Amino acid sequence: MSPTDCPSMLSHLRKAFGLFTIGTALSFAPTSLFADEPAGRGAAVSESDVIETGRKLEQERRWQEAILHYEKSTKKNPSFAEVGSRLQVCRVHHDVTRRYSDRSFLQTVDSASASETLQVFSEVIAKLEVYYVEKVNYYHLALHGTAFLEVALTEPDFLGKHLRNADRESVERFRQNIHKTVFGRRVTNAEELKATATHVAKIAYDELGLPTNAVLYEYIAGSVGLLDPYSALLTPGEYREVMSQIEGNLIGLGVELWAEGTQLRIVDVFRGGPAYFAGLVPNQHIVKVDGLSVQEIGAKKAADLLRGPEGSQVQLQLQTVDERLIDVRVERRRVDVPSVSIAEIAEPGIGYIRITNFQKTTPSEVNKALYDLSGKGMKSLVIDLRKNPGGLLDAAVDLADQFLTGGTIVSTQGRNGMENHNFTAKSPGTWEIPLVVLIDEDSASASEIFAGAMHDHARGTIVGQTSYGKGSVQGVFHNEKGNGGLRLTVSKFYSPNGTPISSNGIHPNVPVEVEPTPSPATLDVVALKPASDGSRMVSTQIKVDLIKERGLEMARKKIQFGR
């Protein structure tokens, strides 16, 4: 049987609550974002075809690419139940490998006592009870944790860490039967949930010698990781990184990476960062980190080794595009990452601002760019939110406030009354310049808040493709006991007209059809462009920028005919 097959987990979870028609999203966030192809374009793809392609990716443990593949299919064909099942399994595999490639997580598992880990579990459950957008079902959380453990027992990193010398037949026998221990068990509150995890941990230790903490942390991660596509347990390193991203500055090399399998490729180098001054350029491959071969340790672990304290150095061996090997030493430093990547006069009278994400500095960055462009003769403005995965809700609200004189910007609703808010615009400092907003299927979350406000108030013309439809708000919480954190969905948001963004997205006033070329690349964060879940996804590459050209056309008309 393939190590990716988990029939017991799938069958029992499906019987329990039908998880497998959940739509797209990313557990490492970001999110993979694909738009439906226009009707009539391309031949119809059967579910079996999708499964066949996905299985090949799974066999090679290319979890991120498999997730992208299945997400694309489920968005087009929500009725593909088996595709949804495979998507969930791949998300769990990715979650396990993500954590077991992270030194900060491994240190936590090794150093904490079982009682300390149970305190972490209690803290996580308490946050779920107070903040999660829906009331949690403790029995389902027990099933989730069991699913995570069942998958972890097939992952080489987990087995190599905890069960290096264990008999593989005994491990597989335990894995196949573990769900029987939990299925039908009474789990109605936090104490019974922890008791269930502790009971499974004792059996695992007695039969396999599996450390108690290893089991408990799978139940902790599982309690969060299968609630929805966006909620997750954050390792200590990930929590620190997310908080740095919110501020718009990170400690690292200043590179954007594509990491999968044994390939670690430099996608972008940020001007002014340490990697830039060290001479690193896009499309180089990192083949060694501090003498360790990426081929041997894997891209994920190699990427984790690039992280480190400010002022420390890392020795890299790079393969250039002409296949030469060069050695370079780079010092880790604080990297200020702007969210406005381009601010220019695209053509006479038309300003163009591209926003890559929403962070604390975004409103002030845009405001500065607007003053600069106004001084250069800007008469209309194009704001480009394509491939923008979102970020801070407050940043999107503050930016929208700069363009609206009043009215609702966005409203949020959660199970907890503290999460119910109606964000409104105030008139001071409003820019009245004619506006065009570009969006595509990768525009999500905070991008949709801004675009939705401009759309519903008829403040600007929305050009491009229907946006992703991520209509939920995540909160980031620190775990005092385990030194890591949680990313939890705390509310759903609605456009000024009351339209839910989830699944619907923002529909452009001027739709533009483009031919996307799938590129299932994942950009891991090592002092790079911020994203709420610690990574960025690139799902398409547009050869001809038809959306931008149409946006500029609309901006010209605004100059000619006014708003």
C-alpha positions in Angstrom: 0.0 0.0 0.0 1.2 3.5 -0.8 2.4 5.5 2.2 -0.1 8.2 1.1 -3.1 5.9 1.4 -5.0 6.4 4.6 -8.2 4.5 4.0 -9.2 4.3 7.7 -8.8 8.0 8.2 -10.7 8.9 5.0 -13.6 6.6 5.5 -14.2 7.5 9.1 -13.8 11.2 8.7 -16.1 11.1 5.7 -18.7 9.2 7.7 -18.3 11.6 10.6 -18.9 14.9 8.9 -18.2 15.0 5.2 -15.1 17.2 5.2 -14.3 16.6 1.6 -16.2 19.2 -0.3 -14.3 22.1 1.3 -13.1 24.5 -1.3 -9.7 25.8 -2.0 -7.1 27.2 0.2 -3.8 26.8 1.5 -2.8 25.5 4.9 0.6 27.2 4.6 -1.4 29.6 3.3 -1.0 31.0 1.2 -3.3 29.8 -0.8 -3.3 28.5 -4.2 -5.5 30.5 -6.4 -7.0 29.5 -9.7 -9.9 30.8 -11.7 -12.5 28.7 -13.5 -11.7 28.5 -17.2 -14.3 30.1 -19.4 -17.0 27.7 -20.6 -16.0 25.9 -23.8 -12.2 26.3 -23.3 -10.4 23.0 -23.2 -11.6 19.5 -22.9 -13.5 18.4 -19.8 -11.3 16.6 -17.3 -12.7 13.6 -15.5 -12.3 13.0 -11.8 -10.2 9.9 -12.5 -7.8 11.9 -14.6 -7.4 14.4 -11.8 -6.8 11.6 -9.3 -4.2 9.9 -11.6 -2.2 13.0 -12.0 -2.4 13.8 -8.3 -1.4 10.3 -7.3 1.9 10.7 -9.2 2.7 13.9 -7.3 1.8 12.1 -4.0 4.0 9.2 -4.8 6.9 11.6 -5.2 5.8 13.4 -2.0 5.4 16.7 -3.8 2.7 17.7 -1.4 2.6 21.4 -2.4 2.2 20.6 -6.0 -0.5 18.0 -5.3 -2.4 20.5 -3.2 -2.3 23.1 -6.0 -3.5 20.4 -8.4 -6.4 19.2 -6.3 -7.4 22.7 -5.3 -7.7 23.8 -8.9 -9.9 20.8 -9.6 -12.2 21.3 -6.6 -12.7 24.9 -7.4 -13.8 23.9 -10.9 -15.7 20.8 -9.9 -16.9 20.9 -6.2 -18.7 17.6 -6.7 -15.4 15.7 -7.1 -15.6 14.1 -3.7 -12.6 11.8 -4.0 -10.5 14.8 -5.2 -11.5 16.6 -2.0 -10.5 13.6 0.0 -7.0 13.5 -1.6 -6.7 17.3 -1.0 -7.3 16.8 2.7 -4.8 14.0 3.0 -2.2 16.1 1.1 -2.8 19.0 3.4 -2.1 16.8 6.5 1.1 15.4 4.9 2.3 18.9 4.2 1.5 20.0 7.7 3.5 17.2 9.2 6.5 17.7 6.9 6.4 21.5 7.4 6.7 21.1 11.2 9.3 18.3 11.1 11.5 20.5 8.8 11.5 23.3 11.4 14.2 23.3 14.0 12.2 25.4 16.4 9.4 22.8 16.4 11.8 19.9 16.9 13.4 21.7 19.8 10.0 22.2 21.4 9.1 18.5 21.0 12.4 17.4 22.5 12.6 19.8 25.4 9.0 19.9 26.8 7.7 17.4 29.3 4.4 15.6 28.7 2.7 17.7 31.3 4.0 20.9 29.6 2.7 19.7 26.3 -0.7 19.0 27.8 -0.7 22.6 29.0 -0.1 23.7 25.4 -3.0 21.5 24.4 -5.2 23.2 27.1 -4.2 26.6 25.8 -5.0 25.7 22.2 -8.4 24.3 23.1 -9.2 27.4 25.2 -8.5 29.6 22.2 -10.6 27.5 20.0 -13.5 27.7 22.4 -13.3 31.5 22.6 -12.2 32.7 19.2 -12.9 30.2 16.5 -15.6 31.3 14.1 -17.7 28.2 14.7 -18.4 26.1 17.8 -16.0 23.2 17.9 -17.0 19.6 18.2 -14.6 17.8 20.5 -15.2 14.4 19.0 -14.3 15.7 15.6 -11.1 17.3 17.0 -10.2 13.8 18.3 -10.7 12.4 14.8 -8.6 15.2 13.4 -5.8 14.5 15.7 -5.9 10.8 15.0 -5.8 11.5 11.3 -2.7 13.6 11.8 -1.0 10.9 13.7 -2.0 8.3 11.2 -0.4 10.3 8.4 2.6 11.2 10.4 3.4 7.5 10.8 4.0 7.4 7.0 6.3 10.4 6.9 10.0 9.8 6.7 10.9 12.8 8.7 8.6 11.8 11.6 9.7 8.2 11.5 13.4 9.2 11.3 13.0 11.4 14.3 11.0 9.2 16.6 11.0 5.6 15.3 14.3 5.1 13.4 14.8 1.6 14.7 11.2 0.5 15.0 9.8 -2.5 13.2 8.0 -1.2 10.1 5.4 -3.9 10.2 4.5 -3.0 13.8 4.3 0.7 12.9 2.0 -0.1 10.0 -0.2 -2.4 12.0 -0.5 0.2 14.7 -1.3 2.9 12.1 -4.0 0.8 10.5 -5.7 0.1 13.8 -5.3 3.4 15.6 -8.7 4.9 14.5 -10.5 2.0 16.2 -9.2 3.3 19.5 -10.9 6.6 19.0 -13.9 6.0 16.8 -17.1 5.9 18.9 -15.2 7.0 22.0 -17.0 9.6 24.2 -15.3 13.0 23.6 -17.6 15.9 24.6 -15.2 18.3 26.3 -11.6 19.5 26.6 -10.7 17.1 29.3 -12.0 14.1 27.4 -10.2 15.3 24.3 -6.9 15.4 26.2 -7.6 12.1 27.9 -8.2 10.5 24.4 -4.9 11.9 23.1 -3.1 10.7 26.3 -4.7 7.2 26.0 -3.5 6.9 22.3 0.0 8.2 23.4 0.3 5.5 26.0 -0.6 2.7 23.5 1.8 4.1 21.0 4.6 4.2 23.6 3.8 0.7 24.8 3.6 -0.8 21.3 6.2 1.2 19.4 8.2 3.2 21.9 6.9 6.4 20.3 7.5 9.4 22.6 4.4 10.8 24.2 5.1 14.4 23.0 5.2 13.2 19.4 1.7 11.9 19.7 0.3 14.8 21.7 1.6 17.4 19.2 -0.1 15.6 16.3 -3.3 15.9 18.3 -2.6 19.5 19.0 -1.8 20.2 15.3 -4.8 18.1 14.1 -7.2 19.9 16.4 -6.5 23.1 14.4 -5.3 22.0 11.0 -8.5 20.3 9.7 -10.9 22.9 11.0 -10.6 24.9 7.7 -8.0 25.5 5.1 -6.5 28.5 6.8 -6.2 27.6 10.5 -3.0 26.0 11.7 -0.6 25.4 14.5 2.5 27.7 14.0 5.9 26.6 15.1 7.9 29.1 17.3 9.9 30.1 14.2 6.8 30.6 12.1 5.1 32.6 14.7 8.1 35.0 15.0 8.2 35.2 11.2 4.5 36.0 10.8 4.8 38.8 13.4 7.8 40.2 11.6 5.8 40.1 8.3 3.0 42.0 9.8 5.5 44.8 10.6 7.0 44.6 7.1 10.5 43.6 8.3 12.2 40.3 8.6 15.5 38.8 9.7 17.2 36.9 6.9 18.8 37.0 3.5 16.3 38.9 1.5 15.4 36.2 -1.0 12.3 34.6 -2.4 12.6 30.9 -2.8 10.9 28.0 -4.6 11.3 24.9 -2.4 10.1 21.4 -3.3 11.7 18.0 -3.0 15.4 18.5 -3.4 15.2 21.7 -5.4 15.8 25.1 -3.8 15.7 27.9 -6.4 16.1 31.6 -5.9 13.1 33.3 -7.5 13.8 36.9 -6.5 16.4 38.9 -4.6 15.3 42.0 -2.8 17.2 45.1 -3.7 19.2 46.4 -0.8 19.1 43.2 1.1 22.1 41.1 2.2 21.7 38.6 -0.7 21.6 41.4 -3.2 24.9 42.8 -1.9 26.4 39.3 -1.8 25.7 39.0 -5.6 22.8 36.4 -5.5 20.5 36.6 -8.5 17.2 34.9 -9.6 17.3 31.4 -11.1 20.4 30.3 -9.2 19.9 27.0 -7.2 21.2 26.6 -3.7 22.9 23.3 -3.6 24.6 23.4 -0.2 23.9 25.3 3.1 26.7 25.4 5.6 28.2 22.4 3.9 25.0 20.3 3.9 23.8 19.1 0.6 20.2 20.1 -0.3 20.0 16.9 -2.3 20.5 14.9 0.9 18.6 16.9 3.5 15.8 18.2 1.2 14.8 21.7 0.2 12.5 22.3 3.2 15.2 21.6 5.8 17.7 23.5 3.7 15.4 26.5 3.6 15.0 26.3 7.4 18.8 26.4 7.8 18.8 29.8 6.0 17.0 31.3 9.0 19.0 32.5 11.9 19.7 35.4 14.3 20.6 38.9 13.0 24.3 39.2 12.4 25.0 35.5 11.9 26.3 34.2 8.7 25.5 31.3 6.4 27.8 29.7 3.8 26.0 28.9 0.5 27.1 26.9 -2.6 25.1 28.1 -5.6 24.6 26.6 -9.0 24.4 29.4 -11.6 22.3 29.3 -14.8 25.3 28.1 -16.7 25.8 25.3 -14.1 28.9 26.7 -12.5 29.3 26.2 -8.8 30.2 29.2 -6.6 30.6 29.7 -2.9 29.3 32.7 -1.1 28.9 33.8 2.5 25.9 35.9 3.4 25.1 37.7 6.7 21.6 37.6 8.0 20.2 41.1 8.5 17.0 42.9 9.0 15.2 43.3 5.7 12.6 46.0 5.3 10.1 44.6 2.7 7.9 47.2 1.1 4.4 46.2 0.0 4.3 48.7 -2.8 6.6 47.1 -5.4 6.0 49.6 -8.3 4.9 53.2 -8.2 5.3 54.9 -11.6 3.7 57.0 -14.3 2.8 54.2 -16.7 2.0 56.6 -19.5 1.3 60.4 -19.5 -1.3 61.2 -16.9 -1.8 57.6 -15.6 -0.3 56.6 -12.3 0.3 52.9 -11.6 0.8 51.3 -8.2 1.3 47.6 -7.6 0.7 46.3 -4.1 2.0 42.8 -3.3 0.4 42.4 0.1 -1.2 44.3 2.9 0.9 45.0 6.0 1.1 47.8 8.6 3.1 50.1 6.3 0.9 49.7 3.2 -1.4 52.7 3.7 1.5 55.1 4.3 3.5 53.6 1.4 0.6 54.1 -1.0 -0.1 57.6 0.3 3.5 58.6 -0.2 3.4 57.1 -3.7 0.2 59.1 -4.5 1.9 62.4 -3.6 4.9 61.5 -5.6 2.8 60.6 -8.7 0.6 63.6 -8.3 3.7 65.8 -8.6 4.5 64.0 -11.8 1.1 64.9 -13.5 -1.1 61.9 -12.5 -4.7 62.5 -13.5 -6.0 58.9 -13.1 -4.7 55.9 -11.1 -4.4 52.2 -11.6 -4.0 50.1 -8.5 -2.8 46.5 -9.3 -3.8 43.9 -6.7 -3.2 40.9 -8.9 -1.4 38.0 -7.2 -1.9 39.8 -3.9 -2.8 37.2 -1.3 -4.0 39.7 1.3 -2.6 40.4 4.8 -3.8 42.8 7.5 -7.5 43.6 7.5 -6.8 47.0 9.2 -4.4 47.9 6.4 -7.0 47.2 3.7 -9.6 49.3 5.7 -7.2 52.2 6.1 -6.3 52.1 2.4 -9.9 52.1 1.3 -10.6 55.0 3.7 -8.1 57.0 1.6 -10.5 56.8 -1.4 -13.9 56.9 0.2 -15.7 59.8 1.8 -18.0 57.7 3.9 -20.0 54.5 4.2 -19.2 50.9 5.0 -15.9 49.5 3.9 -16.4 46.0 5.2 -18.2 44.2 8.0 -17.1 41.1 9.9 -19.2 38.5 11.8 -17.9 35.9 14.1 -19.3 33.5 16.7 -17.7 35.7 19.4 -19.4 39.1 19.5 -15.9 40.7 19.8 -15.3 39.8 16.2 -18.5 41.6 14.9 -17.4 44.9 13.4 -18.6 47.4 10.8 -15.7 49.4 9.4 -16.7 52.7 7.9 -14.8 55.4 6.0 -14.2 59.0 7.2 -13.8 61.9 4.8 -10.5 63.6 5.9 -7.6 63.0 3.5 -9.7 61.4 0.8 -8.2 61.1 -2.7 -10.7 61.9 -5.4 -8.6 60.8 -8.4 -10.3 58.6 -10.9 -9.5 55.0 -10.1 -9.1 51.6 -11.8 -8.4 48.5 -9.7 -6.9 45.3 -11.3 -7.7 41.9 -9.8 -7.3 38.3 -10.8 -8.0 34.9 -9.3 -5.1 35.2 -7.0 -6.4 38.5 -5.4 -7.6 37.3 -2.0 -8.6 38.4 1.5 -7.5 42.0 2.2 -7.2 42.6 -1.6 -10.9 41.6 -1.9 -11.8 44.0 1.0 -10.3 46.9 -0.8 -11.6 45.9 -4.3 -15.1 45.1 -2.8 -15.3 48.5 -1.2 -14.4 50.3 -4.4 -16.8 48.1 -6.4 -19.8 48.5 -4.1 -19.4 52.3 -3.7 -18.8 52.7 -7.5 -15.6 54.5 -6.5 -13.5 52.7 -9.1 -13.7 50.4 -12.1 -12.7 46.9 -11.3 -10.8 45.2 -14.2 -9.6 41.6 -14.6 -10.9 38.3 -13.3 -13.2 37.3 -10.5 -11.1 37.3 -7.3 -10.3 34.2 -5.2 -13.2 34.4 -2.7 -11.4 34.1 0.6 -14.0 35.7 2.8 -12.6 34.9 6.3 -10.5 36.7 8.8 -7.7 34.9 10.7 -6.2 35.9 14.0 -2.7 35.1 15.1 -2.4 34.1 18.7 0.7 33.4 20.8 0.9 30.2 22.8 2.5 31.2 26.1 3.3 27.6 27.1 4.8 26.3 23.8 6.3 29.5 22.5 4.6 29.0 19.2 1.3 30.3 17.9 -2.0 29.6 16.3 -3.6 31.0 13.1 -7.4 30.7 13.6 -10.3 31.8 11.5 -12.2 34.2 13.8 -14.8 35.7 11.5 -16.2 36.0 8.0 -16.4 39.3 6.1 -18.9 40.9 3.9 -18.7 43.7 1.3 -20.5 47.0 1.8 -23.6 45.7 0.0 -23.7 42.7 2.5 -22.4 40.2 -0.1 -20.3 37.3 1.5 -16.9 37.2 -0.1 -16.4 33.5 0.6 -16.6 31.4 -2.6 -18.1 34.4 -4.5 -15.1 36.7 -4.8 -15.3 40.1 -6.3 -16.6 40.3 -9.9 -15.0 42.8 -12.1 -16.9 45.6 -13.9 -14.7 44.8 -16.9 -13.9 41.1 -17.2 -10.8 40.1 -19.1 -10.1 36.6 -20.2 -6.5 35.4 -20.1 -4.8 32.1 -20.8 -3.1 31.0 -17.5 -0.1 28.7 -17.6 -0.1 26.6 -14.4 3.1 26.9 -12.4 2.7 25.1 -9.1 5.6 26.8 -7.4 5.7 27.5 -3.7 7.7 30.4 -2.4 8.9 29.8 1.1 9.5 32.7 3.4 13.1 33.5 4.3 13.0 37.3 4.8 10.9 37.8 1.8 7.5 39.1 0.6 5.1 38.8 3.5 2.1 36.6 3.5 -0.3 35.8 6.4 0.6 32.1 6.5 4.3 32.3 6.0 4.5 31.5 2.3 3.4 32.7 -1.1 1.9 30.8 -4.0 2.4 31.5 -7.6 -0.2 29.7 -9.6 -0.1 31.3 -13.1 2.2 33.1 -15.4 0.7 35.6 -17.8 2.6 35.9 -21.0 0.7 39.0 -22.3 -0.5 41.4 -19.7 -4.0 41.8 -21.1 -5.5 42.9 -17.8 -3.0 45.7 -17.3 -3.6 46.9 -20.9 -7.3 47.0 -20.4 -6.9 48.8 -17.1 -4.8 51.4 -18.7 -7.4 51.8 -21.4 -10.1 52.4 -18.8 -7.8 54.9 -17.1 -7.4 56.8 -20.4 -11.1 57.0 -20.7 -11.4 58.4 -17.2 -9.1 61.2 -18.1 -11.0 61.8 -21.3 -14.5 61.6 -19.9 -14.0 62.1 -16.2 -15.1 59.7 -13.4 
